[in-house]
Amino acid sequence: MSSMTTAIRGAAVAWRDDPFVVPPGEALRFERDAVLVMRDGHIEVFGPADAVLPRLPQEAPVTRYERSLIVPGFVDCHVHYPQLPIIGAGGHPLLEWLDRYTFPAEQAFADEGHARAVARSFLRELMRNGTTTAAVFCTVHAASAEALFAEAAPTGLRIVAGKCLMDRNVPDGLGDTAQRGYDESNALIDRWHGRGRLGYAVTPRFVASSSPAQLEAASALWREHPGTLLQSHLSENVEEVAWVRRLFPECADYVGVFDRFGLLGRGAIHGHGIHLSERERERLAETATALAHCPTSNFFLGSGLFDLAAAKRRRIPIPVGLATDVGAGTTLSMIATMGAAARVAQLRGNPLHPVQALWLATAGAARALTLEDRVGNLAVGLEGDAVVLDLAATPLLEERLRRVEAIDDLLAVLSTVGDDRCVRATYAGGMPVWVRGERAAEAQ
């Protein structure tokens, strides 16, 4: 990591607390003119400009961003990089969509050259969208994970990823065995986990594509490697839920399958969680198992509406983070995904406060990934991840924000009409990793 110091100035927001626990206005810290100083990959100073600037060496360059808002780097807690080439391929519900589009596309990732090319495109898109941390599914091929890690290492992004474990109910060429999946995952963990900003997630795709022996192997891997995460899918589609019930009749429900094999707990994050019973939610809460809310994906495949209120308004809240779930998800923009989450909440009859939406895309997602001590906020000691959002990115956004004064209203408008065009600069590990072309020289 470079010892170079980076300082940026502009309006900024950071977190004081969880807006699902305290009133949103108390949870969010808004500075109209702030300076963020990042050194050796971490945040060294954050505060009002009039307090910070006198403490900086006179020769220290400070990049000033006008008509912008600096926010913590976005955290996407569930996304499939091999599905980037099939984004927008639709017209079918989940299980048909997997058979028609996803599995054929994933066959090509046995070729590491192909995998590296897609990984490069995927990582560029993350940076362009202001995403500095992501939990990523690869394919069943070890080469697909090798490719992503190798391409991610020099970017400065925090990437947690794993090869999928799938040993049944999948096409030829996409299956492994319980032993091979265990051995290949072990080798990937030894090679990549903890290397720079990279981490490993043990990744049984979903319980219908893994035998009991493989689910036991996944549990063993997770226990044997403290600090790794575990990621999978849970109750995304009603047909999928019925299929799992037929495959595991001895278990009470879908969550019960994960429970039986030791795949619940802090550090486990399961995508979707739409069709859950109250018993299942209670068990997730008791074990601190997290859910990834994937609104654009759930709209696109017609999977259903995630009940965020049921997850959060309880004695023990379930950790929840926001996720794009590309390629069923229709965008890698966490800004657009915040807007989609708000629409789901409206349809559920429980409106989502815009401050809460931002939390889910930053600190909430970091907490779901057990990375809250590293990313998700602009706080001294955390890693230097920040995004500069252009509040005049489009004529409509600029016109609309002329009529806005409160930060709550600004965030609401931003997540409603904003998208990737709003990202002016992305900083990861304290360094600029993407700057919008016409302003590239400004942040050098």
C-alpha positions in Angstrom: 0.0 0.0 0.0 1.3 3.4 -0.9 2.4 5.8 1.9 1.0 8.6 -0.2 -1.5 10.9 1.6 -4.7 11.8 -0.2 -7.0 14.6 1.0 -10.4 15.5 -0.5 -12.8 18.3 0.4 -16.6 18.7 0.0 -19.9 18.1 1.6 -19.9 14.6 3.2 -21.9 12.2 5.2 -20.8 9.6 7.8 -22.4 7.3 10.3 -22.9 7.9 14.0 -25.2 4.9 14.5 -27.6 2.5 12.9 -30.7 4.3 11.5 -32.8 1.2 12.1 -32.0 1.5 15.8 -32.0 5.2 16.4 -33.9 8.0 14.5 -32.3 8.5 11.0 -31.5 12.1 11.8 -29.4 11.0 14.8 -27.7 8.2 12.9 -26.3 10.3 10.0 -23.6 12.9 10.4 -23.7 15.6 7.7 -20.9 18.0 7.1 -21.5 20.8 4.6 -17.8 21.4 4.2 -15.6 18.5 5.3 -12.0 17.3 4.7 -11.2 13.6 4.5 -7.5 12.7 4.8 -6.4 9.2 3.9 -2.9 7.9 4.5 -1.3 4.4 4.1 -4.7 3.1 3.0 -6.7 4.2 6.0 -8.6 7.3 7.1 -6.4 9.5 9.2 -8.7 12.5 9.7 -12.3 13.3 8.9 -14.0 16.5 10.1 -15.1 20.0 9.3 -12.8 21.8 6.9 -12.3 24.8 9.3 -11.0 22.4 11.9 -8.9 20.1 9.7 -7.2 22.4 7.2 -5.1 24.3 9.8 -3.7 20.9 10.8 -2.5 20.0 7.3 0.9 20.8 6.0 0.7 23.9 3.7 2.1 21.9 0.8 -0.4 19.1 1.2 -2.7 19.0 -1.9 -6.4 18.9 -1.2 -8.8 18.1 -4.1 -12.0 20.1 -3.7 -15.2 18.8 -5.1 -17.9 21.4 -5.6 -21.6 20.5 -6.0 -20.8 17.0 -4.8 -21.4 14.7 -1.8 -18.7 12.4 -0.4 -20.1 9.2 1.0 -18.5 5.9 2.2 -17.5 3.5 -0.5 -20.5 1.3 -1.5 -20.6 -2.3 -0.3 -22.3 -4.8 -2.6 -22.9 -7.9 -0.5 -24.1 -10.4 -3.2 -23.1 -10.3 -6.9 -22.1 -12.9 -9.6 -19.3 -11.7 -11.8 -19.6 -14.5 -14.3 -23.2 -13.3 -15.0 -22.1 -9.9 -16.3 -22.3 -11.2 -19.9 -26.0 -12.2 -19.5 -27.3 -9.1 -17.7 -30.7 -8.3 -19.2 -31.4 -11.9 -20.4 -34.9 -12.3 -19.1 -38.4 -13.5 -19.5 -38.2 -16.5 -17.1 -38.4 -17.2 -13.4 -35.4 -18.3 -11.4 -35.0 -22.0 -12.1 -35.7 -21.6 -15.9 -33.5 -18.6 -16.0 -30.6 -20.6 -14.5 -31.0 -23.4 -17.1 -31.6 -21.2 -20.1 -29.0 -18.4 -19.5 -26.8 -18.8 -16.4 -25.5 -22.3 -16.6 -24.6 -22.1 -20.3 -22.7 -18.9 -19.7 -20.8 -20.3 -16.7 -19.5 -23.2 -18.8 -17.0 -20.8 -20.4 -15.3 -20.0 -17.1 -13.3 -23.2 -17.2 -11.1 -21.1 -19.5 -9.1 -18.8 -17.2 -8.4 -16.4 -20.1 -12.1 -15.8 -20.6 -12.6 -15.6 -16.8 -9.9 -12.9 -16.5 -11.4 -10.8 -19.3 -14.8 -10.8 -17.7 -13.3 -10.2 -14.3 -11.5 -7.1 -15.6 -14.7 -5.8 -17.0 -16.6 -6.5 -13.8 -14.0 -4.8 -11.6 -14.0 -1.7 -13.9 -17.7 -1.5 -13.5 -17.5 -1.8 -9.7 -15.1 1.2 -9.6 -17.1 3.2 -12.1 -20.2 2.7 -9.9 -18.4 3.6 -6.7 -18.4 0.1 -5.2 -15.3 -0.5 -3.2 -16.2 -3.7 -1.4 -18.1 -6.7 -2.9 -19.0 -10.3 -2.0 -18.7 -12.2 -5.3 -19.8 -15.6 -6.5 -17.5 -17.2 -9.1 -18.4 -20.4 -11.0 -17.7 -24.0 -10.0 -14.3 -23.8 -11.8 -11.3 -23.0 -9.5 -9.9 -21.0 -12.5 -12.8 -18.5 -12.3 -11.9 -17.7 -8.7 -8.2 -17.5 -9.5 -8.9 -15.1 -12.3 -11.0 -12.8 -10.2 -8.5 -12.7 -7.3 -5.6 -12.1 -9.7 -7.4 -9.2 -11.4 -8.7 -7.7 -8.2 -5.3 -7.8 -6.3 -3.8 -4.7 -7.9 -7.0 -2.6 -8.0 -7.1 -1.8 -4.2 -10.8 -3.0 -4.0 -11.9 -5.2 -1.1 -13.1 -8.3 -2.7 -14.5 -11.4 -0.9 -15.2 -14.3 -3.3 -15.4 -18.0 -3.6 -15.8 -20.8 -6.2 -19.3 -22.3 -6.2 -19.7 -25.7 -4.7 -22.2 -27.7 -6.8 -22.2 -31.5 -7.0 -25.8 -32.3 -8.1 -28.7 -31.1 -10.2 -26.4 -29.1 -12.5 -25.4 -29.6 -16.2 -22.4 -31.6 -17.2 -19.3 -29.5 -16.9 -20.6 -27.5 -14.0 -20.4 -30.1 -11.3 -17.7 -31.0 -8.9 -17.6 -33.6 -6.1 -17.7 -33.0 -2.3 -14.0 -33.8 -2.1 -12.8 -31.9 -5.1 -14.8 -28.8 -4.0 -13.3 -29.1 -0.6 -9.8 -29.5 -1.9 -10.0 -26.7 -4.5 -11.5 -24.3 -2.0 -8.8 -25.1 0.5 -6.1 -24.3 -2.1 -7.8 -21.0 -3.0 -8.1 -20.1 0.7 -4.4 -20.8 1.2 -3.4 -18.8 -1.9 -5.7 -15.7 -1.6 -7.5 -15.3 1.7 -6.0 -12.3 3.6 -3.7 -11.3 0.7 -4.0 -7.6 0.6 -7.7 -6.7 0.6 -8.8 -10.0 -0.6 -10.9 -12.5 1.4 -12.5 -15.9 0.8 -16.1 -16.9 1.1 -17.0 -20.6 1.2 -19.7 -20.7 -1.5 -22.3 -23.6 -1.7 -24.4 -22.1 -4.5 -27.7 -23.2 -2.9 -28.7 -26.3 -1.1 -30.5 -27.8 -4.1 -27.2 -28.0 -6.0 -25.2 -29.6 -3.2 -25.4 -33.0 -1.7 -25.5 -33.6 2.0 -21.8 -34.6 1.8 -20.9 -31.4 0.1 -22.8 -29.3 2.6 -20.9 -31.0 5.3 -17.7 -30.3 3.5 -18.6 -26.6 3.2 -19.3 -26.4 6.9 -16.0 -28.0 7.6 -14.2 -25.6 5.4 -15.8 -22.6 7.1 -15.0 -23.9 10.6 -11.4 -24.8 9.7 -10.7 -21.3 8.3 -11.7 -18.6 10.9 -12.2 -15.3 9.2 -13.6 -16.6 6.0 -17.2 -15.9 5.1 -19.9 -18.2 3.9 -22.3 -17.2 1.1 -25.2 -18.9 -0.5 -28.9 -18.4 -1.6 -32.0 -18.8 0.5 -35.7 -18.8 -0.3 -35.5 -16.7 -3.5 -38.4 -18.4 -5.4 -41.5 -20.4 -4.4 -40.6 -23.3 -6.7 -37.1 -23.4 -5.3 -38.5 -23.5 -1.8 -40.7 -26.4 -2.7 -37.8 -28.2 -4.4 -35.6 -27.9 -1.3 -38.5 -29.2 0.8 -38.6 -32.3 -1.4 -34.8 -32.8 -1.3 -34.6 -32.4 2.5 -38.0 -33.7 3.9 -36.4 -34.3 7.3 -35.7 -30.5 7.8 -38.4 -28.2 9.1 -37.8 -25.6 6.3 -35.1 -24.0 4.1 -33.3 -22.3 7.0 -33.5 -25.7 8.8 -31.3 -27.2 6.1 -28.6 -24.6 6.6 -29.0 -25.1 10.3 -28.6 -28.9 10.1 -25.3 -28.5 8.3 -23.8 -25.7 10.4 -24.2 -23.1 7.8 -25.7 -20.4 9.9 -24.0 -17.8 12.1 -22.1 -14.6 12.1 -20.1 -14.4 8.9 -22.8 -16.3 6.9 -24.7 -14.2 4.4 -27.5 -15.7 2.3 -29.0 -13.9 -0.7 -32.7 -13.0 -1.0 -34.6 -14.5 1.9 -38.0 -13.5 0.4 -40.2 -16.5 1.3 -39.4 -17.0 5.0 -41.6 -18.1 7.9 -41.4 -16.3 11.2 -39.6 -19.4 12.6 -37.0 -19.0 10.0 -36.5 -15.3 10.6 -36.2 -16.0 14.3 -33.5 -18.6 13.7 -31.6 -16.2 11.4 -31.7 -13.5 14.1 -30.7 -15.8 16.9 -27.6 -16.9 15.0 -26.7 -13.5 13.6 -27.0 -14.9 10.0 -27.2 -12.0 7.5 -29.4 -11.6 4.4 -28.6 -9.8 1.2 -31.5 -7.8 -0.1 -31.4 -7.9 -4.0 -34.3 -5.8 -5.2 -33.6 -5.3 -8.9 -33.0 -9.1 -9.3 -36.2 -9.9 -7.5 -38.1 -7.5 -9.7 -36.5 -8.9 -12.9 -37.1 -12.6 -12.2 -40.5 -11.9 -10.5 -39.2 -13.7 -7.4 -41.1 -11.6 -4.8 -40.8 -8.6 -2.4 -38.3 -8.9 0.4 -39.9 -8.0 3.8 -37.2 -5.7 5.2 -39.5 -4.5 8.1 -39.9 -8.2 9.2 -36.2 -8.5 9.3 -35.4 -5.3 11.1 -38.4 -4.6 13.4 -37.9 -7.4 15.9 -36.3 -8.1 19.3 -33.1 -9.2 17.6 -32.8 -7.6 14.1 -31.4 -9.7 11.3 -28.3 -8.2 9.7 -29.2 -7.0 6.2 -27.1 -5.5 3.4 -28.1 -4.3 0.0 -26.9 -6.1 -3.1 -27.1 -5.9 -6.9 -27.1 -9.6 -7.6 -26.0 -9.1 -11.2 -26.8 -10.7 -13.6 -30.4 -11.3 -12.5 -29.9 -7.9 -11.0 -30.2 -5.2 -13.7 -27.5 -2.8 -12.6 -24.2 -2.6 -10.7 -25.2 0.9 -9.4 -25.8 0.8 -5.7 -27.5 4.2 -6.1 -30.1 2.7 -8.4 -30.3 -0.3 -6.1 -31.2 2.0 -3.2 -34.0 3.4 -5.2 -35.3 -0.1 -6.0 -35.2 -1.1 -2.3 -37.3 2.0 -1.6 -39.9 0.8 -4.2 -40.0 -2.7 -2.6 -40.6 -1.2 0.8 -43.4 1.0 -0.6 -45.1 -2.0 -2.1 -44.8 -3.8 1.2 -46.5 -0.9 3.0 -43.4 0.0 5.1 -41.6 3.0 3.5 -37.8 3.0 3.6 -36.2 6.2 4.9 -33.5 7.4 2.5 -31.0 7.5 5.3 -31.8 3.8 6.0 -31.3 3.0 2.3 -27.8 4.6 2.3 -27.0 2.6 5.5 -28.0 -0.7 3.7 -25.6 0.2 0.8 -22.7 1.1 3.1 -22.4 0.4 6.8 -25.3 -2.1 6.9 -23.8 -4.2 4.1 -20.4 -4.0 5.8 -21.9 -5.3 9.0 -23.7 -8.1 7.1 -20.2 -9.1 5.8 -18.7 -8.7 9.3 -16.4 -6.0 7.9 -17.8 -3.1 9.9 -14.4 -2.6 11.6 -12.8 -2.0 8.2 -15.3 -0.4 5.7 -18.7 1.2 5.4 -18.1 4.5 7.1 -15.9 7.6 7.0 -14.2 7.2 10.4 -10.7 7.4 11.6 -8.9 4.1 11.4 -11.2 2.5 8.8 -9.9 1.8 5.3 -9.9 4.7 3.0 -12.9 4.0 0.8 -15.0 6.9 -0.4 -17.2 7.9 -3.3 -17.7 11.4 -4.6 -21.2 11.8 -6.0 -21.8 14.6 -8.5 -25.0 16.4 -7.6 -25.2 17.9 -11.1 -24.5 14.7 -13.0 -27.6 15.1 -15.2 -29.8 18.1 -16.0 -32.8 16.5 -14.2 -30.8 15.8 -11.1 -29.3 19.3 -11.0 -32.7 20.9 -11.6 -34.4 18.8 -8.9 -31.7 19.4 -6.3 -32.1 23.1 -6.6 -35.3 22.7 -4.7 -33.8 20.6 -1.9 -32.2 21.7 1.3 -32.4 18.8 3.8 -29.9 16.0 3.5 -32.8 13.4 3.8 -34.5 14.9 0.7 -31.2 15.0 -1.2 -30.6 11.3 -0.6 -34.2 10.5 -1.6 -33.8 12.4 -4.9 -30.4 10.9 -5.5 -31.6 7.3 -5.1 -34.7 8.0 -7.2 -33.2 9.6 -10.3 -29.5 8.9 -9.8 -27.4 6.1 -11.2 -23.8 5.4 -12.3 -23.5 8.8 -13.9 -23.5 10.4 -10.4 -20.1 8.8 -9.6 -17.5 11.5 -10.0 -14.6 9.7 -8.3 -14.0 6.4 -6.4 -11.3 6.1 -3.8 -10.3 2.6 -2.5 -7.6 2.0 0.1 -7.0 5.7 0.2 -6.2 6.1 -3.5 -8.3 7.2 -6.5 -9.1 4.1 -8.5 -11.6 5.7 -10.9 -12.1 9.3 -11.8 -14.6 10.4 -14.4 -12.7 11.1 -17.6 -13.1 14.9 -18.1 -12.0 15.5 -14.5 -9.2 12.9 -14.4 -6.5 15.5 -13.9 -8.2 17.0 -10.9 -7.7 14.0 -8.6 -4.1 13.1 -9.7 
